Amino acid sequence: MRDSTDGRHAAIHREIAAALADLVPADPAIPPHPYLRRHLAEHAAEGNVLDDDHVPPALLAWETSSEVRRLLATDDDRSDRRQWLHAWAMLEPFARHTDPVSRLTSLRLSHYAAASLPQSRARQTEPPQTFNATPVTPLWSHYASPVPAWTATPSDVTSLAAVESADGTATAVAAGDKDGMLRILRPDGSLSHAPIEVHRGAISHLVPLKGGLIITAGTDGCVAAVDAVHGQLIRKVIVCREHTWVSSLTAYHATGHLPLLLAAFSDGHVAAFDPGRFQIHELALPELLDSSAVMCSVQMPDGHACLLFTQRDTVNCFDGHTVSLHSRHTARVRALLPMPQAGQYAVADEDGHVSLYDLTSTAVDTAPIATARHAAPVTSLLVTSLDQQPALVSAAGDGTVRLWQIPSLKPVEGALHAHTAPVTAMTQLDGTGRRRLLTAGADRIVRSWPVDRQSFALAPKAWNHITASALSPAPSRLLAAARASRIVVRDLATNRHRTLLKGRKVTALAWPRQHGRLLLAAALNDNSIVCADLVTKRQTGPVLRGHYLPINALVALQGAQGELLASGSADGRVCVWDLEAGDLLADFGHHKLSVRCLATHRSGSRALLASGGSDGAVRVWDVDGLGQKGRTIRCDQDIINDLAFVPWHDGELLIASAGQDGTLKLWDVETGRLTDELTLTDGELGAVTALRLPMGRTALAVASQTSIHLWDATADRHLLRIVTGAPLRTLKTVPDPDGAASSILLASGEAGTMAFRLHHDQL
């Protein structure tokens, strides 16, 4: 009876979804009815017809339920008629607060990139004609689709915990970040409350208690309490020690005492307090000698608790009276975790070892019950359940997560490649009958994974990261990308490509000219620079040698001396070369640390070169005079990742600096004064480039951790956000040889390279 009822309900939802799909405007620029935005995808999922036909691409830019990726994750259908839905699921967490035009643009690029991958067997569906009204047209892509994110955050997530209701079930997730903000997130990854500012430093530890109470600890040396149900900070300071940080926070139930929480501070002090009234309790606790000590409490078979704490590479046990050494390790211990079996605990260290120990063992030199190993330092441990049996999850600094059987620590399938950066925190949620693992990485993404063998059996996608890329100056339209020890040059007009300098690893590329002939300059991993002829596909001219550390940037420039090439290196030097003779014309060694970026500008008889780097400084060089122009600009942006010259009013020249701190600043080249500043909300800025718009306007394209932002610098107005889902390290633009009404933009990073036409009249 129930099956037939469910079948009738599904049929009704299918009919509703089909009828509603017909009501979606064919033009994606027209807003659909609010009911369609909020409920069409859910009707399609309930009717088992969640596909591109029932949820048209034109709707997705306006979709407001924020549940498409959740609906796809809970549906086992592997239909190939979901290309647009899958493309949107990749973008949804990042594009939540963008405007519909930005969403539409991002969706088109994401779909094009996914369908353009060589390994993609899916039939590429053409977008509706009205998608051509978006401000960009894809030209070429070799860009990996990002792994779907549960949520994206503006700052690194440093701690995660499941929020427990009064009956102990998890109803939400608390995420603490490096800026001291705590976010309470619903099971779909959306914000439940406004972010709560709790600490002046990173939130390093979260301990959830029943009833929705979260105890937090941070690098400011303070412990606080938050009501996660109502999103309120209820105790700003429970205990605080100035000039210290909290290295560990754990629950502890000593014999004859109330359940307490212990906070270990970097000065060795351990404070105990009860989670009810937040009163400090005096306990005979050991003084810790390790400023980064880790603690956990293990329940023994006889009912009493043993407090474990680390002293660098050892684990010690405090039974309430005496301290004894229990285990010794080859490197600093990073994580301790009590096991479901009384008296047992897991330990992980910086060598990647994961071990299981038994405190009931009476051996003098305690041997582990079992041991396993990661390929990188282990950052976090968690107990979960697999096949209704307890299992251990470990996360590592290489972004991988592994699942182990208990107590054998036999691996379950392979390593889950969860993040492109170290995993910083883990927790888990039980919902809809499926347990899900949440992992946070230094890539500012939180991802959700089903805890099953299939997820951990997924082989990582083979992907050769782009190490350098360059777009040729107009009128040519050549894209060069270095990947897997070769350079591929692609003509964007004909889509033909050729391979150069095979077998050489490349760190930077540029397009210089010599006697009017276009060459490709490549910085090699032996710190030399060579040029390749596009016709003969061979190396031409002398090898340029002089740097003694890797070269991070190359730019071609025209000086009074003729065709020149400039290089910036990790050795802190900026070198200017005569390509034809191979002579080193200038060696500017003024940067204290690595030079990370270069930019050039020529106006009339003036040729300028700018450099920025890890010392946070920008210097402008007079190429003809071979000396520094003006004063050194101290940008106060941490590392300078990229620079761009910006022509301004009345012949004034500015320079834009993209900083590690997430700011873009404009500086007057002549005076070195700050003229404008833009702060973006999605992390470190990796690249910036300038382009001219109609009516004498100047726009800046800025690459952040998840997006490309287009900013009208003349009107100080945000124009467009193109969501990429992965960090970009190169962003270059050249005039479109097909017309003055558009520019060609190159974007490349760890996920690959894409090139697209940017239509000025649609911005």
N, C-alpha and C positions, 0 to 999 in steps of 0.2 A: 504494500500500500504506500509506504513511504517513497519507494523508488518511482512509482507512477506519479505521485504528487510532485516530487522533485523534477520529474520530466516535464510535467505540465508547466511548472514555474519557469523552467529553462526555455520552453517554447514561447511563453509569454514575453520573457525578456528578449528573446531573439526578434520577435515581431516589433517590440518597442524600439530596439536598437536599429533595426532596418528602417523603421519609419523616421526615427530621429536623424539618422544619417542623411536622409534625403533633405532634411531641413538645414543642413550645414551649408552656408553660402559657398559657392564655387570660388569666389574671390577671397583669398585668405586675409586680405586687408580689411574685410568687413567683419565686425565683431558678431559672433554667433549669439544666440539667445543664452542668457545665464544658465538655464537648465541644461542646455547641451554641454556647456563648459564643465559643469559640475558632475553630471550624472551619466552622460552617454557612454563613457568608457566602462563604468561599472555595470550598466545594463548589458553591454556587449560581453563582459566577462561572465556575468551570471548566465547568459544565454550560450556560453561556449563559442562565441563568434568574435572574440577579441582579435581583430585583424584590421588591416589598412582599409578594407572596404567599408567596415562598419564604424571605424573611428578614422575619418578621412584626415590626410595631412593638413588640410586647411584649418582643422579644428585645433590641432596640437599647440599652435602658437598662442592660443587663448585658453587652453585647458587649465583649470584652476583647482582641480581636486588634489593635485600633487600625489596621485596614487597610481599612475600608469606603470611605473617601474615595480610597485608592489603587486599590482595585478598580474603583471607578466611573471614575476618571481614565483607566484603561488599557482601558476598554471603550467601544467606539464606539456602543453601543446608546443610542438616545435615547427609550426607552420612557417613556410617561406614567404607567406603573404603578410609579413609583419616587419618589413624593412623600415618603414617610417616609424612604427611604434618602437622598435628597438633603438633606432637612432635617437628618438625623443627620450627614451629611458636613460640613455647615456648622459643626456644634457640636463634632465629635469632637476637634479639636486643643485646644479650650478646656476641654472637660468631662472630660479624661482622668483627673483626680484627684478628681472629685466622687463623691458617693454616688449609688446608683441612683435614689433619690427625686428628687434634684436633676436627674439626667439625664432622668428621665421627665418632670418638669415642664418642663424646657428644651425637650425634644423636642416636647412638645405645643404650646408657645408658638411655636416656630420653624415648625412645620408650619402652624399657624393663620395666622401672619404671611405665609408664602409663598403660601398659597392665597387670602389676602384682598387681595393686591395687585391694583389695577385692571387692570394689563396681563397678569395671569396668566390663561392660557386653560385651565390644567389643571383638571380636575374635582376639586373638593375631596372627598377621602375622609373619611368620618366616623371618628373614633377609636373603638376598642373601648370598650364601656360602662365597663369597669374603669378606663379613663383618667380617668374622672370622680372617681376616688379621689385624684387628685393634689391638692396644696394650692392650685392656682390654676385658675380658669376664665376663658378669654379672653372679653373683652367687645367689644373693637374693636381693630383694628390697621391702621396704614398704615406698615409698617416694612419696609425693604428687606432682603432676605436678604443676609448677608455673602458676599463672594467666598470660596470655600473656602481655608482656610489650610493650609500645609504643616506649620507648627508655630506656636504662640504662646509668647511668652517673658515672664518677669516684669519684664524691664528692656529698654531700647532696645538692639537689636543694632547694633553699630557696625562690625563687620567679619565677612566670610564668606570661607571658603576650602575647596576640595575636598581631602579627605585622600587622598594618593596612596600606593598600595601599592608594593612593590618593583619591579613591572613597569610602573609609571606609570599604572595605572588608578585611577579615583576610587572609593573604597569607602565613604566617609562624608563628612560636612560638619562643619567646625569653625566655631562661631559665637561671637564675642567680644562682650561687652556693655559698657555704660557703667560698670558697677560692677566691672569687672576680672575677671569670671567667664568661663571658656571652657567651652563645651558641645560635646561630640562627639555628633553626631546620625546615626542610621542613615538609609538612603535613604527610609524612610517617615516621617521626622521625629521618631521617638522617641529618647529618650536612650540612648546606648550605654554611658556611664559616668556616675558622679556628677559634677556640675559641679566644675570645678577653679578655685580662686582663684589667679590668676596675678599681677594687678597691683593697685595701690592706686588707680588711676584707670581711665578707659575704655581698652579694648583697641582701638587705632586701626588696627593693621596686622597682617595674618597672611600669612606666606610659607610655603606647603607645600613639603616636600622629599620625595623618594622614600623609601619605607620607613615612612611614617606620621609623620614628624617635622614639627612645626609650630613655626616661629619667630614669636614674638609681640612686639609693641611697644605701649607705652601712653603715656597722658598723664602718667604718673608719671616719665617720663624713663628707663625701663628696657626692656631687651630680654631675653626669656626663651625657653626651649625646652621643648616639651611632646611627650611620646610619645603620639600620638592613638590608637594601636592599643591600648595598655594603659591609657589614661586617666591618665597620670602626669606630673607636673611633674619634668623631669629636670635642668633648670638654672634656678634661680630668677632669677639675674642673670648675663647674659653681659657686658653693659656697661650702665652706668647713670650718668646725670649729674643730680645733684640740682637742683631748682628749674628744670627744663626739661621739655619734652615731646618725644616722637619725632614729627617731622612727616612722615617718609617712611622706608620700609624696602624695599630692592630688591636683587635679585641682580646681581652685576657680575663679569665675567671679563676683567680687563685682560691685555694681552699680556705674557707672561712670568711671570704669577702664577697661583696656584690660583684656582678659582672662589670668590668671596667674597660676603658680604652686607654692604651698606652701610646704616647707620642715620644719618639726618640729624636733628639736635637743634635745638630752637628758638633756642639761643644761637649757631647757625651752624656748630657743630662737626660733622664727619662722621667716624664711626668705622667701621673695616673689620674683619671677623672671618671666620674660616672656619667653615663649618657642620659640620665633622667633629669637631674638637677644641675649638671655640669659643675659639680663640686670637686675640688682637688682632693685626692686621697694620698696619705703618706704610706708608702710601701717600701719595704727593704728591697730595692731593685739595684741591680749591678750598674756601676758606672761604665759607660761604653768608651772604648779607646779608638773607635773608628768613626770618622766624621760622616761616613756614608753607610752607617750600619743599617742592616735590614733585620726586622723582627717578625716573628709569628708565634702564635700559641698553639701547642699540640696537646690534644686531650689524650691522657694515658689510659690503658685498660683498667686501672684501679680507680679512675674517676678524677684524679688530680691533674692539674695542667702543668706542662713544662714550657717555659718561655725560651724560645730559640732566638739567638741573636748572632750576628756575624762580626768577626774582627778580620776584615779584609778577606783572606782566603780560608778562614776557619769558621765552623759553625759550633756554637757553644750552647749548653743547656743550663738553665737556671731553674731549679726545682722548688724555689721559694726560700731556700737556705744557702745552698752552695752552687758554685758555678763549675761545670766540667766541660772539657773539650770533647766534642762528639765526632766531628768529621773535618778532614783537611782536604783542600782542593788545589788544583794547579794554577788557578787564577782567582781574582777577586770575585766573590759571590755577588750575583746581581738580583737573585730572587729566591724566596723561601715560601713554601706553601704546605699547609697541613693536608694530609690525605684522608679519604673516607675511613680507612682502616686505622683504628686507634693506635697511637704510638708511631705512626709513620709520617714522613715528610718528604717533599721533593725539593731539590736544590739545583740551581742553575748558575753557571759562572761565565766569565768573559771569554773563556776558551771555547764556548759553545757546548760544554758538557751539561747534560741533564741527568741527574742521579736520584735514586730512591733509597731512603735509609729507614732503619727501624730503631727507635730509641730504646726498645726493650732488650736490644742486644747487649750482652755483658762483655763482649770482646774489648780488649784494650785498644787495639787499632781497628776501629769499626770499618768494615767493608760495606759497600752499597749492596742493596738487594739486586739492583739492576742499574745499568747506565746506558746512555745513548748520546748522540752528538749532533749539533747543528753545524753548519758551515760558517757561522758567524756568531758573535756574542749574543747570548740569550738575554732578552730584555723583559720578558714577562711570562708568568705561568698561570694556568687556570685549570680547574677540575671541571669536566663536563661529563656527558653521558653518551655512549655510542652502543647501539644494539642493546639498550637497557642495562648496560654495564658501565661502571665508572671508567673514564679515560682522562688522559692528561694532554692539555694543549700547551705548546710552547711557541713563543714568538721571538724573532731574532732581528739583529741589526741590518740584515740584508733584505728585509721586507718579507721574509717567508714565515709561514706558520706551519707547524707540524703537529700531528696527532699521534699519541702513543697509547698502547694498551697498558693497563695496570694489572699486576705489578711487574710484568716482564719488560716494559718499555719497548716492546716490539712495535716498529712503526706501522701505522695504518696508511697504506698506499704511499704516496710521495709527499713532497713539500708543496704547500699551497702558496703560490706567488701572489701575496695579497696586496703589496704596496711597492712602489718604486723607491721608497725611502724606508728608514728603520721603523719598525712597529713600536709605537710608544705606549699603547694601552690595549687591554682587552676586557670584555665582559660578555654576558650572554643573556638572551631573552627566550622565554617559552611562550609561544603563541600559535594558535590554530593547529595545535597538535605537532608542530615542528619546532625543534630547538634551533636557534640561530646564534651564531657567534658573531660578535661585533668587534672589529679591529680598527684601531686608529693608527695612522702613520704620520711621519714628519712631512708627508706630502699634503697635509691639511685635509685629508679625506678620511671619513669613517665608512667602512664597508661592512656589509652583512652577508654571512655565509651560512648555508644549511650545514649542520653538523652531521655529515654522512660520508660514506666512503667515496661516493661519486665526486664530491667536491674536491677532496684531497687527491683524487686520482687524475685530476685534470693536468695535462702536461702544459707547461708554460708555452705561450705562443713564441715561435722563433721570430725574433725581430732584431735586425741589425740597426743599432742606434746611429742617427746622423751625427757625425763629429764636426762637420763644417758645411756651410752652404753659401752660395752667392748668386745674385741675379745680375746679369750683364746690363750695362747702360744702354739706353735707347740709341739707335733704333733696333738693335738686336733684341731678341727675347729669349735668352739662353739661361737656363737654370742649371747650376752645378751643385751637386750634393756628394759629399764624401761619406761612404758607408762601406763597412766590411773590406777595408784595405783596397778600395778602388774609388775612382771618381766617375760619376755618371753625369754627362752633360745632355740635357734634354732641350730641344727646340720646342717652345710652347706653342708656336704657330703651326708646326707640322706634326708635332708629337713624336718626332724621330729622336733617337738618342744614340750616344756613342760613349765608349768607356776609355778613360785616360789613366795613365800612371798606375796601372794595375799592380797590386802587391805592395803598395806604399800606404802607410797609415798617415792620415792628414788631420791637422789640428785647426787650420784656417785656410780660407780661399779668398781670392780677389780677382778682378778682371782689369788688368792694366792694358795699355796700348803701346805698341812700339812701331814707329813709322806708319801709323794709321792702322796697323794690323792688331786685331784683338787676340790677346793671350790670356791664359788662365794661370795665375800664380798660386802655388800651393805650399803651405808650411808643413814640413814633414816631422815625424816624431823623433828624428835625430837632430832637431833644432835648426835645420837648414831650410832654405827656400829655393824652389825650382819653378820654372815656367814651362808650360806645355803649349805646343802649337795645335790648334784645333784641326788643321788640314792634315798634317802628317801624323797627328796623335802621338807625337814624340816630344821628349824634353828638348828645349831650345835655350840657348844662352848660358851664361855661367851660373854655377851654383852659388847662392848667397849664404855665407857663413859668418857668424859673429855672436849670435845668441848662445847662451849656455844652459838655458832652461826652455821648456816648451813655449812656442809662440801661440798666443791666444787670439791675435787680431791682425788682419792684413787689410790695407786700403790702397787703391791706386790714386795718384794725384798728379797734377800738372804744375810744375814749378818753372822758375826762370831757367833752371838747368835742363828742362825737357821733361820727358816721361819718367816719373819716379814711382817708387813703391815704399810704403811705410809699414813697419811691423812693430807690434807691441808684445812683450814677452813676460813670462813669470819671473824673469830675472830683474824686473823693475825698469827695463830700458825701452826707449822708443828709438828705433833706427830708421833712417831714411836712406834708400838705396838708388843708385843709378843702374837701371836694369840692363842697359846695353853693355856697359863696361864692367858691371858687377862691383862697382866701388861703393863703399860705405861713406855717404856724404855727411851724415850727422848721427851722433850717438847721444841721445838725451837720457841720462841716468838719474833724473831727479826724483822719480817715484820711489818711495821707500819700500813698497811691496809690489805685488804682481800688477802689471798693466793688463787690464781685462778688455778694453774697448778703445777704438779709434774712430774719428769722424773727420771728414774733410769738407772744405768750402772754398770756392773760387769766385771772386767777384771782380771783374775788370782785371787789374794787374795784381790783385792781392790773392795769395794762396795761403790758406790756413789749415793747420792740423791740430786736432784736439785729442787728448788722451785722458783716460780715467781708470781707476783701479781700486785695489783692495785697501789702499791707504785713505780712501774716501775723498781724494782730491781730484780736481780737474785742472789740467794745464793746457794752454793754447800756445801753439808754436807757429812762428813765422817761417814758412817753408823756404822762402827766397833768402831771408836773412839768416836762416839756420840758427835761430835762437828763440827763447821764450818770449811771448807777447803778453804784456800785462802781468798782473800778479797771479799767484796760485789761488784757485778758488777752493776753499774748504767747505764741502757741501753739507756735512752733518747728515749723511744718509746711509751711514755704515759703508758697505762696499758699493762702488759705482759699477753697474753692470753694462750700461750702454750710454751712448751720447748721440746727439743729432744737432746739427746747426739749423737754426730757424730764422730765415729772413723776416724782418719785421718792418714796421712803418718807417717811412722817410730814410730808407737805407740803413736803419739800425739792424744790428745782427745779434741774435741771442743764441744761446746753446742750452739744450735740454739735457738733463741728467736723470737717468732712471736708477733708483736706489734700491738696495736690499731691504730698506725699511718700508717699502711700499709707497714711497712718494716720488712724484715727478716734479722737478724744479727747473725754472727758467732763469738763466743768468745773462746779464749784459756782458758781451765779450770785451768791450772797451773798459768798463769800470769794475767788472766782477761782482756787481751788486745783484741781489735776488730781486726779480721782477714779478714772479708769480709762482704758485705752488699748487699742486693737485695731489690729494691723498685718495688712493683707491682702497677698496675694502677687501680685496681678494689676494693679499699677500705680496711677496717680493716681486719687483718689476725686473724682467729679464731683458727687455729690448725696447727701443724707441726709434721711430723714424718720422720724418716730416714730409708733408705733401701740400701742394698748392691747390686750393679750391676756387671756384668761380667768385667773382666780385672781390678779388684780391685777398680772400681769406686764406689763412694758414691752418692746417689741421695736423694733429699729432696722432700717430698710431702707437699705442703703448701695450706691451705684452706683459700680463701678470701671470699668476700661477695657474689660472683656469681660463683666461679670456684675453681677447684683444679689444682694447678700448679705443674708440675714435673720439678725439676731443677737439673741438673748434677753439684753437688757442686765441683767435682774434676776438671772438664773442664770449670766451670763457664759458663754453657750453658743451655738455656731453652729447655726442651725436649718435653713437651706436656702440653696442657691446656684442662681440662675436665670441660665443662660448666655444672653447677648444677642449676643455676637460683635462688638459695636461700643460705643464710649464713650457714656455717658448724661450729660446735663447737667441734667435735671430729674427729680425723684422726689418725688411728692406723694401723700398718702393722705388719704382722708376716710371717715367711717363709712358703711357700706352702708345706704341707706334701707330695704332689704328685710329687714334683720335685724341684730341685734347680734353675730352669730356670725361676721361677715366684714367686711372692709374693701375699699374700692376703691383700687387703686394705679395711678397714672399714671406712665409712664416715657417720656421722650423724649430724643432726641439727634440726632447727625448722620445717623443712618440712618432717622429717622422717629419715630412715636409709637405707643404701645400702651397699652391700659387693660385691667386684668384684676381679677377678684375674688379676694381672698386669704382662704382659709378658716382661721379661727383654730384650730378643733378638730383640724385635720390637721397642725399644726406641732408 
